[in-house]
């Protein structure tokens, strides 16, 4: 299997439309990205020629209408790595008696108080959707292509008394909310086909 080249965000940071201090840019030209996010790259430029910023061309993903962004080099790491093997959500649900939720086991004693602690890891190229239906029936504003290897941080409840975090399942899709990252203007209520991704701990 071919390696993927991507950018790992080592801390909560911003990507920007220009390699300048983010305070100089309007909100339409900057995007928050949480620690632990891994985005697949089409290409990237040397930070030494862009004021210590990587120039990034994201593969198939756009934020705020742009797929080219700048990231402050000390906050990120460019990595070439094989696709991460991860148990799919459908495999998790297949082992459960309840089929309307995906139950992710997380030891609550290890969960940081303020931080998100789970991420969605995409096993193959796929499409996330605003409704749990075939992507072909949705308009462009209701779907977003996500390349294999992408890792997106999730917003979730803290684990319950049984160390379980639950995500709703509808029509073979898991319903998720992404931390900070908006696709087509939304970070909430996206649906991902269960066989195309898995949920893992951050870090």
Residue pairs with C-beta under 8 A, 6 or more apart in sequence:
1 82
1 83
3 80
3 81
3 82
3 83
4 40
4 80
4 81
4 82
4 83
4 147
4 148
4 149
5 40
5 41
5 44
5 78
5 79
5 80
6 38
6 39
6 40
6 41
6 78
6 79
6 81
6 149
6 150
7 38
7 39
7 41
7 44
7 54
7 56
7 71
7 76
7 77
7 78
7 79
8 36
8 37
8 38
8 76
8 77
8 78
8 79
9 33
9 34
9 35
9 36
9 37
9 38
9 71
9 75
9 76
10 35
10 75
10 76
10 77
11 35
11 75
12 32
12 33
12 34
12 35
12 180
13 32
13 33
13 71
13 72
13 75
13 76
14 22
14 30
14 31
14 32
14 33
14 72
15 30
15 31
15 33
15 56
15 63
15 69
15 70
15 71
16 22
16 25
16 29
16 30
16 31
16 53
16 69
16 70
16 71
17 25
17 29
17 30
17 66
17 69
17 70
18 24
18 25
18 29
18 70
19 50
19 51
19 52
19 53
19 55
19 70
20 51
22 30
28 64
29 64
31 63
31 64
31 69
31 180
31 181
31 182
32 180
32 181
33 39
33 71
33 180
33 181
34 116
34 153
34 179
34 180
34 181
35 115
35 153
35 202
36 116
36 119
36 151
36 153
36 202
36 203
37 119
37 151
37 152
37 153
37 181
38 79
38 149
38 150
38 151
39 56
39 58
39 59
39 61
39 150
40 58
40 59
40 60
40 61
40 147
40 148
40 149
40 150
41 56
41 57
41 58
41 59
41 78
42 57
42 58
42 59
42 67
43 57
44 54
44 55
44 56
44 57
44 78
45 54
45 55
45 56
46 54
47 53
47 54
47 73
50 70
52 72
52 73
52 74
53 70
53 71
53 72
53 73
54 70
54 71
54 73
54 76
54 78
55 68
55 69
55 70
56 68
56 69
56 70
56 71
57 67
57 68
58 67
58 68
58 69
59 147
60 67
60 125
60 145
60 146
60 147
61 67
61 144
61 145
61 146
61 147
61 150
61 183
63 69
63 181
63 182
63 183
64 182
81 149
83 123
83 148
83 149
84 121
84 149
84 151
86 121
86 123
86 197
86 198
86 200
87 198
88 123
88 194
88 195
88 196
88 197
88 198
89 102
89 167
89 174
89 192
89 194
89 195
89 197
89 198
89 199
90 172
90 194
90 195
91 198
92 102
92 103
92 104
92 198
92 199
93 99
93 102
93 169
93 194
96 102
96 103
99 169
100 168
100 169
100 170
101 166
101 167
101 168
101 169
102 166
102 167
102 169
102 174
102 194
102 199
103 164
103 165
103 166
104 118
104 164
104 165
104 166
104 167
104 199
105 163
105 164
106 117
106 118
106 159
106 163
106 164
106 165
106 201
107 159
107 163
108 158
108 159
108 163
111 117
111 158
111 159
115 202
116 153
116 154
116 155
116 156
116 179
116 202
117 156
117 201
117 202
118 153
118 154
118 156
118 165
118 199
118 200
118 201
118 202
119 151
119 152
119 153
119 154
119 199
119 200
119 201
119 202
120 151
120 152
120 154
120 176
120 178
120 192
120 197
120 198
120 199
121 150
121 151
121 197
121 198
121 199
121 200
122 146
122 147
122 148
122 149
122 150
122 151
122 152
122 196
122 197
123 148
123 195
123 196
123 197
123 198
124 148
124 196
125 145
125 146
125 147
125 148
126 145
126 146
126 148
126 192
126 193
126 196
126 197
127 135
127 143
127 144
127 145
127 146
128 143
128 144
128 146
128 183
128 190
128 191
128 192
129 135
129 138
129 142
129 143
129 173
129 190
129 191
129 192
130 138
130 142
130 143
130 184
130 186
130 189
130 190
130 191
131 138
131 142
131 191
132 170
132 171
132 172
132 173
132 175
132 191
133 171
135 143
140 184
141 184
142 184
143 184
144 183
144 184
144 190
146 152
152 178
152 181
153 178
153 179
153 180
153 181
153 202
154 176
154 177
154 178
154 179
154 199
155 177
155 178
155 179
155 187
156 165
156 167
156 177
157 165
157 166
158 165
159 165
160 166
167 174
167 175
167 176
167 199
168 174
168 175
169 175
169 194
170 191
172 193
172 194
172 195
173 191
173 192
173 193
173 194
174 191
174 192
174 194
174 197
174 199
175 189
175 190
175 191
176 190
176 191
176 192
177 187
177 188
177 189
177 190
178 187
178 188
178 190
179 187
180 187
181 187
183 190
